[in-house]
Amino acid sequence: CDWSSDVCSSDLSKLFAQDGVYDVTVTLDDGNGGTAIGNFQITVNNANPQFTGSISDKSGVVGSDISFSIDFTDVGLLDTHSASVDWGDGVLVPATVDALSHKVIGSKVYSSDGIRNVTVYLYDGDGGSTSTSFKTTSLLSKVDLTTPDRKSTRLNSSHSSVSRMPSSA
């Protein structure tokens, strides 16, 4: 601080582990026995959790497992998280939240073929949430049945000749 001009610039910061209303007391000491005390309240709002990546589209055979895993972060250090998934049928089912590794994990076995839009939801217990989506494609077998009229193309076995001009050395 430059006490001769009564200008003091100091940034104070504190990381609050949870949203809420907090009482703050600031005490200033001029180093010569003079102090000033200020009190005020600060409101810390909840921050939504965030997925830190995306889930690539998935495909599999009907009857096989289609699974995902996605990382998340949340600045609310004391938030407890839950998750759910809509696997493309409009029904929310619970997903697994690994609190230690900050991952949401889910899996599904489809009983019919089709392309579905899947949405994963993450909730932080304080009213915050986020979501991300990806597509799943389930096929009847390992053969790609999405283009049943696909025809194989044969390579023409006739040969063509290439003439070379002699190079002048």
Disulfide bonds with the S-S distance in Angstrom:
Cys1-Cys8 1.83
